[in-house]
Amino acid sequence: MNEQGNKYIDSRIFQFTNKLGLVLERELEHFQVNFFKGFTFLPDMAMHFGSFFTTSDFTRVTGKSHITDGIGFVFHNIFEDNADDETDVRKTNATTEPPYVRIFPYAISQKMHFKKNTRVTHVSISISAEYLKNFLKEESEHFLFLFDSANNFWIEELMTDDILRTVNDIVKKEEPGTMSSFYYKIKAMELLYHLFKSLRNRQNAVGQKLNKKEIEAVYLVRDKIISSLSQPSTIAELKLIAGMNELKLRRLFKQVFGMGIYDYYQHLRMKEAARLLREEKLTVSEAGYQMGFENLGHFTKVFEKHIGKKPKKYVQCFNVTGTRSNAK
């Protein structure tokens, strides 16, 4: 993007952040912004989305805004942005961090670490706790942890097809010629609806107050699980990494991620198996063996539980354009 284009985007960012009472001038020195859109629905809500490329290692500390008791919803790296790839070798060779959906209170400052030469896309929604509670009405009783100002909650939710579809509607569809602010507010609430619908499936509400050290420990455990999807880590290993006893580790992990350690491992394992079938065009046998399964009947059963279809049926969904159909 040319210098004039960058200045235009920076101007849009400053206009947006100034309305929210935020200062980002220093932070922008570490990013090359591809695109940005922001909408404020003050005093209750704001949404912004875009993509950028990091030019240096950087840690950003989130700050408070004019939205009272604000809650943040971040949909990170859920959509792809291939803008300027053909003309910018740095972006083409950049790494992309895994996607996530996170919820946290803005009253508690959060550190966000960015590595040099990393591509980042996001949709972020800030909303007043009271406004959200009134919007949820009777359903708010299932999410009381969000509205307790003394509770330092932190939640990560798995992406659903509805969330993915709505994020892409927000980012990739052409902006309407009239009433664009109204349109994006409706889409923001639609996105929150799908997220809360997913959160509603959690068996137990978030209960324990979390501190920074506990959150970091839980994510170290998560990172260890992700690093070896073909072979599960032992509880003894995970306890050592977390620096806490098994009971506390299991409780905090389920509080943050909405499922137990082993179920979470199996879910990510099946997500990776689905990717191998869909993108790498592996056969069912190949995907199962690569994920560490010796019994393909067991692989099929676990895959169906977490993905919703048997592997062969899942593969058939992607064979319309002539992809491999000899899954066994």
N, C-alpha and C positions, 0 to 999 in steps of 0.2 A: 504494500500500500504506500502511496506517495506521502510526502510530508504534509501537504494540504489536507489529505484525507485523515491522517492521524490527528491533526489539530482539530478537525471537525468532530471526530469521535471523542477526543479529550474534552472538548467544550460541552458535548452532550452529557458526559459523565459528571463533569463539575456542576452542571445545572441540576442534575438529578441528586447528587450527594448534598449540595448546598440546601436543597429543600428539606432534606432529612437531618441537617445539622452535622454532617460528616465531613471530614477533611481527608482527601486522598492524594494530594499533590505529590508527596514523597513516594507513595506506593506506586504510582504510575511510571516512575522512572525504571521500574524493574519489569515492566510488561510492554509488549507490543500488541495492541488491541486490534483484533480483526474486525469485530463489529460489536455494537452495544445498543441496547434499547432499555429505557427505564420509564416506569409509570408510577406516579404517586397518587394515592387515594387517601390523603391525610384527612383527619388525624389517626386513622385506623389501620392503614395498610399501604404497602408499596411492593412493587415487583420489578426486578431487572433481570436481563439475560444477555448472554453474549459469549464471545470466545476470545482467548488471548494466548500469546506465546510468551513464556518467561525468558528474559534475557540474562538473568542472574539468580543465584540462590537468594532466597528472601523469606523472612518470617513476618507475617502480618498479624497484628493483634486487633481483633474486632472491637468496635466501640459502640456506645449507646447512641440512639437516635432520638428524634422527636416523637417517635411512637412509644407511648407509655406501656411499660411491662411487655416489651416486644418479644415475640417468639420467632426464631429464624427457621426456615425450611430451605435446605439447600439440595438441589438435584444436580449432582456433580458428574460431569463427563457421561451423561446419558445420551446425548445426541452427538453426531459427528459433524465436524465443520472442515471441509476440504478447500476452503477459500485460499487462493494464492499458492496452493501446493506446487503447481507446475512451475512457478516462477520464483519460489523461495526454497532453496535446498535445505536451509536450516529447519524449516517447518516440516518438510517432508521426512527428515531424519529424526525428528523430535520424538521423545517418548510420550506415552499417554498413560496417566494413572488410571487404576480401576474405577468404575462408576460406583457411586453410593448415593443414598438418600439419608440426610441427617436432620435431626430436630434438636434445637437447644435454645435456652433463654439468652437474650442479649444482655441481660443484667450481669451475666457472668462472662468476663472477657475470655475469648478463645484464641489460641494461637494456631494459625494456619501456615504450614510450611510449604514453600514452593521451591522446586529444584530447577536449576538452569536447563534450558532447552526442553521444556515440557509444554505440551499443548493442553489447554484447559478450556472446557466449555461448562456452562452452568445456567441454571434457572434458579433464582433466589427470591423467596417471598418473605417479607417481614409483616407481621400482623399483631395487633394489640390482643393481649390475652382476653380482655373483657369482650372485645368485639367478636373474637373467635368463639368464646363461650356462649354469647347470645346467638351466634349463628348456628352452633351445634344444638342449642336448646336442650331437650331432654336427653340427647345423646351425650351431652357433656359429662354426665355422671360416670361414664366409662373412661374418661381421660382427665380425672381430677388432678393427677400429678402435674399436668401442664399449667394448672392455675394456682398452684401452691407456691407463692413467692419465696418461701423458705426452702424449697426443694431444688437442688442442683441436678436436674435431670439431663440425660444425654441419651438419645435414641438413634439407632441406625436401622432402617427398614429396607427390605429387599425390593428391588424394582419389579413391578408387575407390567403386563402388556398394556393395561389401561393407562398407567403412569407414562410409559414410553410413548404411547400414541398421543396423549395430551401434550406432553413436552414437545413433540415434533410438530403438533398443530400450532403451538405457541410460537415456536422458533422459525419454522420453515414455511408456513403459509404466509401469503402476501398480506401486509397490513391493510385493513379495510380503509377505504377512502374517507369515510365519515364515522364518527363516534368510536374512534379507535381506543380511547381510554376506557370506555364502557365495555368494549369487546374484550380487552385484555383483563379487566377486572373479573368478568364472567369466566374467562379461561383460567385465571388464577384460582378462583373458587372451585372450578371443576377439577383442577389438579389436586387441590387439597381434599376434595371429596374422595377421589380415588385413593389418596394416601391414607385418609382416616378409615376408609372402608377396609383397607389392608390391615391397619393397626387394630381395628375392631376384632380381628381374628385372633389376636394374642390372648392366651388363656388368662394370664395374670397381668394386672396393671403394674406400672413401674412403682416401686415402693420405697426403696432405700435412697437416701441422699448420697450423691457421688461426689468425690473430690477429684482434683486433677490427677493425682497419682494413681487412683483406682482406674480412671478412664484410660490413662496411658497404658496401664498394665493389661487391661482387657484387650486393647488394640495390639499389643505385642503378642498376645495369645492368638488373636485373629490372624495376624501376619504369619505366625508360625504354621497355623492350619492351612493357609493359602499356599505356603511354600512347598507343601508336599501333599497334593490331593490324591496321588496314587497310593499313598501309605499313611494311615492316620498316626498322629503323634500320640504318645501315651499321656495319661493324666499326670504321671510323675514329671514328665518333661514340661508340661504346661504349668503345673504348680510352681516349678522352679523358675520359669520365665516370669510368671505373674508375681511371685513373692508373697503368696497367700495360700491359705489352706484350701482343700478341695471344695468344701461346702460353700465358702464365700466366693470362690472363683466361679463355680457353677451358677450361683445365684446372680452375681453381677453380670456374667456373660449373658444369661437369659434375659436380664433386665434391659441390657443395651440392644441386643440383637433379636430378641423375641423368640428365641428357640434355644434348646440345649446345645452343648458343644458338639456332640456327635451328630445330631440332626443338622446343625449348621454345616458341619463338614460334609455330610452326605448331600446336602442341598447344593453346595458349591461344586462338589464332585460331579453331580448330575448336570449342572449348568455347563460345566466344562465339557462333559461328554456330549451334550447337545450341540455345543459349539463345534466340536470335532466332527460330528455328523453333518452339521449344516455348512460349515465353512471349509473344513479340511477335506470333506467328502470321504471320510473313512467309512468302512462298513461297520455294522453293529458289532461284529466280532472284534474288529480292530479297536474300536472305541472302548469297548468293555475291557479288553486286555490292557490297553494303555492306561486306563483308570484303575488298574490293579485287580480286576475281577477275574477269577479263574472259572467260576460258574456263571455262564451267560444267562441261565434262568434266573439266578439271583439278581444279576445286573438289570434284566428286563423288569423285574418286580420293583426294584428300588427306583429305576428310571421313571416308571409309570407313576409311582407315588409322588415324586417331586416335580415332574414335568407335565404330568396329566395325560400322557399318551405312551404307549409302548414304543420302543425305539424304532421298530420297522414302520409303524404308522407315522411317527414323527418324520422319518426320512422321506416318506412318500409325499409329505406336504411340500418338500423342496425339490421334487423330481419333475415338476411341471415343465421346466425349461431344459430338461434333458440331463439333469445331474445324475449321479450314480444311483442305480436302482437295484443293485444286486446285494442289498443288505441281508445278512443271514443271522 
